[in-house]
Amino acid sequence: PSGRLFALNPNGTQKWVFTAPDWVDSSPAVAPDGTIYFGCWDGNLYALRPDGTQKWKFAASGFISSSPALGADGTIYFGSGKGNLYAVNADGTLKRTFPAADWIESSPAIAPDGTIYFGSWDKNLYALRPDGTEKWRYTTTGNIVGSPVVIATNDNWGSATNASAVSATAAAVGAFALPAGS
């Protein structure tokens, strides 16, 4: 089966359609330059130009149902069916991977300080530093298929001081202080 990604005009008419070789479960992410990123069950992360033509594709290990998240520096983060969280540069080259013990269906969330959060079927919610090293992990009682969300709160000075990572498998699974100035 093939998957398709559609772009629509503001009036609801079709602007273009991109046909992928397999299912597309991933929601697209759009970069400030208009590049559209999405994952496919064929194991590739696709980058499309705003006109719907392919810019590049990156071959990951395993299917991709995780929606990509874009870092402030343009890095694209997504998980794969083989249990890797990928960090890919905007030009389609690999920046790094982080291995989990099972597949990553969860879409990453990025905090104001650059921390990357994601869940895995290995029952862990992970927090990675911007350099890709593990900050911490929290083990739940079930597979994490939902995506975390980061909720930043502000102190009287307007800087983010606390964040919560929340996943669909449980209520808030982490509340922690962010460094001053984050």
C-alpha positions in Angstrom: 0.0 0.0 0.0 1.1 3.5 -0.6 0.5 6.6 1.5 -0.1 10.1 0.4 0.5 13.6 1.9 -1.8 16.3 0.7 -1.4 20.0 0.8 -4.5 22.1 0.5 -5.1 25.7 -0.5 -6.8 28.1 2.0 -10.1 27.6 0.0 -9.9 23.8 0.5 -8.8 22.8 -2.9 -5.9 20.5 -3.5 -2.6 22.3 -4.0 -0.5 19.1 -4.4 -0.1 15.5 -3.4 3.0 13.5 -2.6 2.8 9.7 -3.0 5.0 7.7 -0.6 5.7 4.0 -1.1 4.1 2.9 2.1 1.7 4.1 4.9 2.2 7.6 6.3 1.1 7.6 10.0 3.4 10.5 10.9 2.0 14.1 11.1 4.2 16.5 9.1 6.4 19.2 10.7 7.1 22.4 8.8 10.4 24.3 9.2 10.6 28.1 9.0 12.0 27.8 5.4 8.8 25.9 4.4 10.5 22.4 4.3 7.9 19.7 5.2 9.2 16.7 7.1 7.3 13.4 7.7 8.0 9.8 8.4 6.8 6.7 6.4 6.4 3.0 7.1 9.1 2.4 4.4 11.6 3.5 7.0 12.4 6.9 5.5 12.1 10.4 6.8 11.0 12.6 3.8 11.8 16.3 3.3 9.6 18.1 0.8 9.9 21.6 -0.7 6.9 23.8 -0.2 5.7 22.9 -3.8 5.5 19.2 -2.8 8.6 18.0 -4.6 11.1 15.8 -2.7 14.1 17.6 -1.4 15.7 14.5 0.2 15.0 11.3 2.2 16.8 9.8 5.1 16.8 6.0 5.6 16.2 5.0 9.2 16.1 1.5 10.7 12.5 0.4 11.0 9.2 2.0 10.2 8.5 5.6 11.2 5.1 6.4 12.8 6.6 9.0 15.1 5.9 12.6 14.0 9.1 14.7 13.7 9.9 17.5 16.1 12.1 20.5 15.1 14.8 21.8 17.4 15.7 25.5 17.6 18.9 24.8 15.6 16.9 23.0 12.8 17.6 19.5 14.0 14.8 17.0 13.1 14.0 14.5 15.9 11.9 11.3 15.4 11.7 7.8 16.6 11.7 4.5 14.6 10.3 1.0 14.9 13.7 -0.4 15.7 13.9 1.7 18.9 16.2 4.6 17.8 15.6 8.3 18.4 17.2 10.0 15.4 18.6 13.5 15.2 19.0 14.5 11.6 20.4 17.7 10.2 18.3 20.0 8.0 20.4 18.8 5.0 19.3 15.2 5.6 22.6 13.9 7.2 22.6 12.0 10.4 23.6 14.0 13.5 23.2 11.2 16.0 21.0 8.4 17.4 19.9 7.4 20.8 18.9 3.7 21.4 15.9 2.7 23.4 15.1 -0.9 24.1 11.9 -1.1 22.0 10.2 0.8 19.2 9.4 4.5 19.5 6.0 5.4 18.3 5.8 8.5 20.5 6.6 11.8 18.9 9.4 13.8 20.7 8.7 17.0 22.6 11.4 19.7 23.1 11.5 21.9 26.1 12.7 25.6 26.1 16.1 24.5 27.5 16.5 22.1 24.5 15.7 18.9 26.5 14.2 16.2 24.2 11.4 14.0 25.7 10.0 10.8 24.2 8.4 7.6 25.2 9.1 4.0 24.0 7.4 0.7 24.0 10.1 -0.3 26.5 7.9 1.5 29.1 10.3 4.4 29.6 9.9 8.2 29.2 13.3 9.5 28.3 14.8 13.0 28.7 17.9 13.7 26.6 20.2 16.7 26.8 20.5 18.8 23.5 23.8 16.9 22.9 22.0 13.6 22.8 23.1 12.2 26.2 20.6 10.8 28.6 19.5 13.2 31.3 17.1 10.8 33.0 14.4 8.1 32.3 11.2 7.3 34.1 9.9 3.8 34.0 6.1 3.4 33.7 3.9 0.3 34.0 3.0 0.1 30.3 4.2 0.8 26.8 4.3 4.5 25.9 2.6 5.1 22.6 1.4 8.6 23.3 3.5 11.6 22.9 4.8 13.8 25.8 4.1 17.4 26.1 6.2 20.0 27.8 4.4 22.6 29.9 6.6 25.5 30.9 5.6 27.8 33.7 7.0 31.3 34.4 8.2 32.9 37.6 7.7 36.6 38.3 10.7 37.4 36.1 9.2 35.7 33.0 11.7 32.9 32.7 10.7 29.2 32.5 11.3 27.5 35.8 9.3 24.3 35.8 8.2 21.8 33.2 6.1 18.7 33.2 6.4 15.8 30.8 3.0 14.1 30.3 2.3 10.9 28.4 -0.9 9.1 27.4 -0.1 6.1 29.5 -0.4 8.0 32.8 -0.9 11.4 34.4 2.0 13.7 34.7 5.1 11.5 34.9 7.6 14.2 35.7 7.7 17.6 37.2 11.1 19.2 37.6 12.9 22.5 37.7 14.6 24.0 34.6 17.9 25.8 35.0 17.6 29.5 35.5 17.5 31.4 32.3 16.1 28.5 30.3 
